[in-house]
Amino acid sequence: MTQKETFKVLEVKNLHFSYGKFNVLEDINMKVMPGSFLGLVGPNGSGKSTLMKLMLGLLNPDRGEISLFGEPVHSFKQWSRIGFVSQKANSFNSGFPATVFEVVAMGLYGKVGLFRFLKKHHKQKVKEAIAQVGMEQYEFHNIGKLSGGQQQRIFIARALVSEPDLLILDEPTVGVDAQSVKNFYDMLKDLNVRKGITLILVTHDIGAMSDYVTDVACLNKCLHFHGNKETFEEKREEMMTAMYGHDVSVIEHNHDHHHHDHEHDHDDLDGVRS
Ligand SMILES: Nc1ncnc2c1ncn2[C@@H]1O[C@H](COP(=O)(O)OP(=O)(O)OP(=O)(O)O)[C@@H](O)[C@H]1O
């Protein structure tokens, strides 16, 4: 590990991005330090997913630089250090024929190939990852029979099995009920504090996440705010007005997700970059 790597997990400098002529991100500057828990918030269409794709090297910036663990993203190769859970993760339908254990083991494919050839210590890693998200008793349950919140935990476990240093979560609580959301955030906080995993949580649900994060970035094409949670709390009203307009109650966004609930596509099996 180099000096640089211990310094910043992610750095974004003067980043600009557009889809054709449509400007989506303007002059974004961001730093994510090891052990931090960043909430990246912004309204629908503010560019959150686009920024995430840029961070993961899935899109190329028009201008600017992105580095992961001190390495420019275009030459970065240690993808097992990064776990990614997308918003479509909780979309297995009830007939999907895989157990919790099998789904989590998929997180090791990049390392070991087919899970039926998993060695004992790999099986142990799968079990540990399942335990980390508090789902031990569901190991041999069918994934499709679990609730949205439980499925989402399993996807986190799948991302954790390769022991990432950075975990990026895109709207992980879409379609999850309020109590489960709280439990879910408690679990994330625990991973952050006890395991030292750096977290980036992308959400438009600013209300629930702000109790848990250490840092906040508010995005709406440009970054309206990027700093620690305490400073964010002081400027909260101002930020909300700048990003969402005067009449919008932030709480309302919590319950605005139902249109996502019925997606049943399974393409997210490829969602973790290996
Ligand atoms: N492939 C694409 N081609 C053209 N425009 C796109 C494409 N993907 C997204 N956009 C547009 O770019 C803008 C930013 O989209 P993006 O998905 O990054 O926002 P977001 O903050 O993640 O939104 P949401 O919270 O709704 O997921 C939106 O106006 C969107 O319509």
PDBQT file of the ligand as one rigid body, heavy atoms in Angstrom, charges set to zero:
ROOT
HETATM    1  N1  LIG A 301     -27.922   7.417 -21.049  1.00  0.00    +0.000 N 
HETATM    2  C1  LIG A 301     -28.440   8.638 -20.960  1.00  0.00    +0.000 A 
HETATM    3  N2  LIG A 301     -28.590   9.424 -22.047  1.00  0.00    +0.000 NA
HETATM    4  C2  LIG A 301     -29.116  10.658 -21.979  1.00  0.00    +0.000 A 
HETATM    5  N3  LIG A 301     -29.490  11.247 -20.817  1.00  0.00    +0.000 NA
HETATM    6  C3  LIG A 301     -29.375  10.522 -19.692  1.00  0.00    +0.000 A 
HETATM    7  C4  LIG A 301     -28.847   9.193 -19.699  1.00  0.00    +0.000 A 
HETATM    8  N4  LIG A 301     -28.839   8.730 -18.425  1.00  0.00    +0.000 NA
HETATM    9  C5  LIG A 301     -29.354   9.719 -17.664  1.00  0.00    +0.000 A 
HETATM   10  N5  LIG A 301     -29.669  10.795 -18.412  1.00  0.00    +0.000 N 
HETATM   11  C6  LIG A 301     -30.202  12.083 -17.918  1.00  0.00    +0.000 C 
HETATM   12  O1  LIG A 301     -29.164  12.693 -17.161  1.00  0.00    +0.000 OA
HETATM   13  C7  LIG A 301     -29.717  13.305 -15.994  1.00  0.00    +0.000 C 
HETATM   14  C8  LIG A 301     -29.045  12.716 -14.757  1.00  0.00    +0.000 C 
HETATM   15  O2  LIG A 301     -29.423  11.365 -14.640  1.00  0.00    +0.000 OA
HETATM   16  P1  LIG A 301     -28.968  10.428 -13.441  1.00  0.00    +0.000 P 
HETATM   17  O3  LIG A 301     -29.573   9.102 -13.665  1.00  0.00    +0.000 OA
HETATM   18  O4  LIG A 301     -27.501  10.511 -13.291  1.00  0.00    +0.000 OA
HETATM   19  O5  LIG A 301     -29.654  11.164 -12.204  1.00  0.00    +0.000 OA
HETATM   20  P2  LIG A 301     -29.975  10.605 -10.769  1.00  0.00    +0.000 P 
HETATM   21  O6  LIG A 301     -29.675  11.706  -9.826  1.00  0.00    +0.000 OA
HETATM   22  O7  LIG A 301     -29.291   9.322 -10.558  1.00  0.00    +0.000 OA
HETATM   23  O8  LIG A 301     -31.524  10.374 -10.836  1.00  0.00    +0.000 OA
HETATM   24  P3  LIG A 301     -32.459   9.323 -10.042  1.00  0.00    +0.000 P 
HETATM   25  O9  LIG A 301     -32.458   9.734  -8.613  1.00  0.00    +0.000 OA
HETATM   26  O10 LIG A 301     -33.791   9.540 -10.697  1.00  0.00    +0.000 OA
HETATM   27  O11 LIG A 301     -31.889   7.959 -10.292  1.00  0.00    +0.000 OA
HETATM   28  C9  LIG A 301     -31.198  13.076 -16.049  1.00  0.00    +0.000 C 
HETATM   29  O12 LIG A 301     -31.810  14.229 -16.600  1.00  0.00    +0.000 OA
HETATM   30  C10 LIG A 301     -31.354  11.908 -16.977  1.00  0.00    +0.000 C 
HETATM   31  O13 LIG A 301     -32.574  11.973 -17.658  1.00  0.00    +0.000 OA
ENDROOT
TORSDOF 0
